[in-house]
Amino acid sequence: MCSSALAQKKAIKVLLKGDKKLEKLDTLGALDLYQKALYMDTTLADSYAKISDIYVYQRKYDKALNLLNAGLRITMDVPKDPESISHLYSIRSFLHFNMNKYGSAITDLDQAILLNKTNPNYFYMRALIRRMNGDEKGCCRDLRKAIALGMESAKVYRENYCN
């Protein structure tokens, strides 16, 4: 257990180095470090999220989806960080949305919300998808929740579409 905690700390340090590369817009350098961190600790959800974010940015949606599916399988078996795992679901939701798989997108957002009830973005994204699917009440409920969690931009959408 001690070596596992040590491996995780080392992997997190590598992730932080990757973040610094990304801040300098060095996506290839960041990607290399994120993949190294993933190799060091395959149960660290942040590695999957950060790599997938880059793949989405590069429009490599299939690679992102495959990685997210693997990451969710592995990290859910050894849950360490519900907030990071919820991010994996939200990224996958975005991919499903872009593939016109709205039911899957909502299912992933439902999972993200179960793991992290304080992220207003998840409620907002789900509200938009619900609106597209004709679920006005569900849309407005999610918008109210996003606003309650501090998302000011959801107010405009709610004023235009909810009574």
N, C-alpha and C positions, 0 to 999 in steps of 0.2 A: 504494500500500500504506500509506503514511504517513497519507493522508487517511482510509483505511478504519479504521486503528487509532484515529485521533482521533475519528472518528464513533462508534466502539464505546465509547470512554471517555466521551463525552458521553451516549450512550444509557444506559450503566451508572449515571451520576450521576442521570439522570432516574428510573431504576428505584429507586435508593436513596431518592429523594424520595417515590416511590410507596409504598415500604415504610414510611416514616415516617407517611404518611397512613393506611395500613392499621393501623399500631400504634394510631392514634387512632380506629380503627373507622370511618374515612371511606372506605368501599369505592368510592363513586363517584369521589372525588378520586383514589384510588389507581388505579382502572381508567383514568381519563383519562390519568394520567402513564404507566402501563404501555403504553397504546396509543400515546402519543407516542413512547416509547422504541422501540416496534416499528416505527413509521414511520421513525424515525431510522436503525435498523439491523435489517433484516428477517431477518438471519442470527443474531440473538442469541436463543438458545433460552430463556433466562430470561424474556424478554418473553412468549413464548407460554405458558410454564408459569404465570406469575403471573396473566395474564389468564384462562387456563383455570381456575385455582384459584378465582378470583372467580366465574366463570360456574357452576362446580360448586356453590359456596356459594349462589348465587342459583337453583340448580336449573335452569339453562339448559343442559341437557345436550347438546342438538343444536348449540348455538352453540359449546360447549366442544369437542365432537367435531370439528366442521368446522375450527375453529381449530387443534386439535392435528394433524389430518391435514395441513393446509397447513404448519404449523410443522415437522413431521417431514420432509416433502418438501424443504423449503428448507434446514433445518439439516443434514440428512444429506448434502446436496450440498457444503456448506462446513462440515465438522465443526470446531467450535472448542472445545466444552466437553462431553466425553462425559458428565459427571455431570449437567449440565442436560438434555441430550438424554435421558438415562435417566429423568429426572423426567417428561418429556413422555410417555414410554411408560407410566410407572406411573399417571399421571393417566388416560390413555386406557384402561389396563387396568381402572381403577375404573369408568369409564363403560361399558365392555363388560360388566363384571360386573353392573352395575345393569340392563343390557339383556338379562340372562340369556344372554349370548354368552360362555360360560365358556372355550371353546377359544381365542377371540380374546384373552380376558383373560390366559390363560396364555402365549400367544404374545408378547403385549406385555411381560409380566413376564420372559420369557426374554430378550427384547431388552434390557430395562432391566438385567438381571443381567450380560449380556455387556458392557455399557458401564460398569457400576459394580458390581463384585463385593463391595464392602465395605458395602453398605446392607442391614442386617438386615431392614428392612421389606419389601423385595422378596421375600426368601425366605419370610418369614412370610405375606405375602399369597398367594404361590403355594402354600404349604402348605395354607392354608385352602381354596383352590379345588380343589386336588388331593383333599383329604379329601371335599369335596362330590361329587366325581366318582368316588369309590371307589378312588382311588390311594393306599392307606394307606402303602406303602413310600416313594413319592415325597413324601408329606406329611411323614413322619417324617424323611426325609433333609433336607428343607428346614428343618424345625424345628431339627434338630441344627446346621445351618449358621447359622441365625438366632441361636441360643444362643451358638455359637462367636464370632459377631460382636458379642456383648454384649447381646442382647435378653433380659432377664430374664423378661419376661412370657411368652415362648414356652415357658419351662420348665413352667409350669402346664399348658398345652395338651398338651405332649409327655408329661407324666406321666399325663394322663388318657387319651390315645389311642394312645401308642406303647409297645411292650413293651421 
